Amino acid sequence: MGGQGPFQLIINAAGLLHGPELMPEKKLGDLQLAQLQAVFAVNTFGPALLLRHFAPLLDRHCGRMAMLSAKVGSIGDNRMGGWYSYRASKAALNMLIKTAAIELRRSHPGAVLLALHPGTVNSALSAPFRGAELGRPAGMAATELLQVIDGLGPADSGGFFSYSGEALPW
Ligand SMILES: NC(=O)c1ccc[n+]([C@@H]2O[C@H](COP(=O)([O-])OP(=O)(O)OC[C@H]3O[C@@H](n4cnc5c(N)ncnc54)[C@H](OP(=O)(O)O)[C@@H]3O)[C@@H](O)[C@H]2O)c1
């Protein structure tokens, strides 16, 4: 794979919120090391390694790499509490993307790294949280996210944006 760049567009849409033995924490007393590790492995550590491998392979003039983050990972927007590991893993993901963007700017001035919030989407991830009711179809979310990616440029690299194009608070 290493020889296959330069890439114009890479999107990482993997993520973990819940599983057979894992539900988002409601209170501090629910915190478990195994859950923190499992959620960070998918939402933070995996993307960190993707950044390490693929960011240098982006087209230096126009390459874009977007990672699906989540608005609940915004520290500034956190009003509800709960969901400790998911929130923290996405906040850490956002920091990795911002930090990588600063480094990448030197060698790849035209490349763009983005943390994107897809909004509520009807998927397996949102299913236990009324996702089918509250979410919109994945195809619609993907279309909106692609429009956001198309509309952003090198000056936006490292930023955290919603599917509407709005910049989100860290
Ligand atoms: N749905 C929402 O309302 C919503 C809201 C905000 C943010 N997001 C974010 O958007 C992204 C996509 O979510 P989604 O709704 O599409 O969730 P989803 O339907 O549950 O899909 C998650 C994807 O992540 C992959 N994945 C999970 N663990 C993995 C692992 N260990 N290694 C490799 N791949 C793994 C899954 O692969 P398999 O199919 O092989 O299991 C699946 O393709 C996630 O980052 C999520 O945090 C979603």
The ligand as a MOL file (V3000), in Angstrom:
LIG
                    3D

  0  0  0     0  0            999 V3000
M  V30 BEGIN CTAB
M  V30 COUNTS 48 52 0 0 0
M  V30 BEGIN ATOM
M  V30 1 N -24.3730 7.1500 13.6990 0
M  V30 2 C -24.3260 8.3170 14.3110 0
M  V30 3 O -25.3860 8.8880 14.6690 0
M  V30 4 C -22.9970 8.9820 14.5550 0
M  V30 5 C -22.9980 10.2360 15.2110 0
M  V30 6 C -21.7840 10.8580 15.4460 0
M  V30 7 C -20.6090 10.2650 15.0330 0
M  V30 8 N -20.6300 9.0460 14.4090 0 CHG=1
M  V30 9 C -19.3500 8.4660 13.9950 0
M  V30 10 O -19.4250 8.1140 12.6340 0
M  V30 11 C -18.6180 6.9590 12.3700 0
M  V30 12 C -19.4400 5.9160 11.6520 0
M  V30 13 O -20.4610 5.4840 12.5180 0
M  V30 14 P -21.6640 4.5720 12.0100 0
M  V30 15 O -22.9050 5.2090 12.4790 0
M  V30 16 O -21.4830 4.2520 10.5550 0 CHG=-1
M  V30 17 O -21.4020 3.2920 12.9090 0
M  V30 18 P -21.5660 1.7430 12.5720 0
M  V30 19 O -22.7130 1.5430 11.6370 0
M  V30 20 O -21.5500 1.0410 13.8770 0
M  V30 21 O -20.2530 1.4490 11.7670 0
M  V30 22 C -19.0100 1.4970 12.4440 0
M  V30 23 C -17.9490 0.9520 11.5390 0
M  V30 24 O -16.7460 0.8600 12.2970 0
M  V30 25 C -16.1550 -0.3750 12.0080 0
M  V30 26 N -15.3600 -0.8720 13.1330 0
M  V30 27 C -15.7560 -0.9930 14.4240 0
M  V30 28 N -14.7700 -1.5550 15.1490 0
M  V30 29 C -13.7410 -1.7820 14.2850 0
M  V30 30 C -12.4400 -2.3420 14.4280 0
M  V30 31 N -11.9990 -2.7980 15.5920 0
M  V30 32 N -11.6590 -2.4180 13.3370 0
M  V30 33 C -12.1130 -1.9720 12.1300 0
M  V30 34 N -13.3290 -1.4420 11.9350 0
M  V30 35 C -14.1260 -1.3480 13.0050 0
M  V30 36 C -17.3120 -1.3120 11.7300 0
M  V30 37 O -16.8460 -2.3950 10.9890 0
M  V30 38 P -17.6810 -3.7860 10.9250 0
M  V30 39 O -18.9030 -3.4730 10.1410 0
M  V30 40 O -16.7410 -4.6900 10.2650 0
M  V30 41 O -17.9850 -4.1170 12.3510 0
M  V30 42 C -18.2720 -0.4210 10.9760 0
M  V30 43 O -17.9850 -0.4420 9.5940 0
M  V30 44 C -18.0600 6.5160 13.7280 0
M  V30 45 O -16.7570 7.0170 13.8870 0
M  V30 46 C -18.9990 7.1780 14.7300 0
M  V30 47 O -18.3600 7.4100 15.9550 0
M  V30 48 C -21.8050 8.4060 14.1580 0
M  V30 END ATOM
M  V30 BEGIN BOND
M  V30 1 1 1 2
M  V30 2 2 2 3
M  V30 3 1 2 4
M  V30 4 1 4 5
M  V30 5 2 4 48
M  V30 6 2 5 6
M  V30 7 1 6 7
M  V30 8 2 7 8
M  V30 9 1 8 9
M  V30 10 1 8 48
M  V30 11 1 9 10
M  V30 12 1 9 46
M  V30 13 1 10 11
M  V30 14 1 11 12
M  V30 15 1 11 44
M  V30 16 1 12 13
M  V30 17 1 13 14
M  V30 18 2 14 15
M  V30 19 1 14 16
M  V30 20 1 14 17
M  V30 21 1 17 18
M  V30 22 2 18 19
M  V30 23 1 18 20
M  V30 24 1 18 21
M  V30 25 1 21 22
M  V30 26 1 22 23
M  V30 27 1 23 24
M  V30 28 1 23 42
M  V30 29 1 24 25
M  V30 30 1 25 26
M  V30 31 1 25 36
M  V30 32 1 26 27
M  V30 33 1 26 35
M  V30 34 2 27 28
M  V30 35 1 28 29
M  V30 36 1 29 30
M  V30 37 2 29 35
M  V30 38 1 30 31
M  V30 39 2 30 32
M  V30 40 1 32 33
M  V30 41 2 33 34
M  V30 42 1 34 35
M  V30 43 1 36 37
M  V30 44 1 36 42
M  V30 45 1 37 38
M  V30 46 2 38 39
M  V30 47 1 38 40
M  V30 48 1 38 41
M  V30 49 1 42 43
M  V30 50 1 44 45
M  V30 51 1 44 46
M  V30 52 1 46 47
M  V30 END BOND
M  V30 END CTAB
M  END
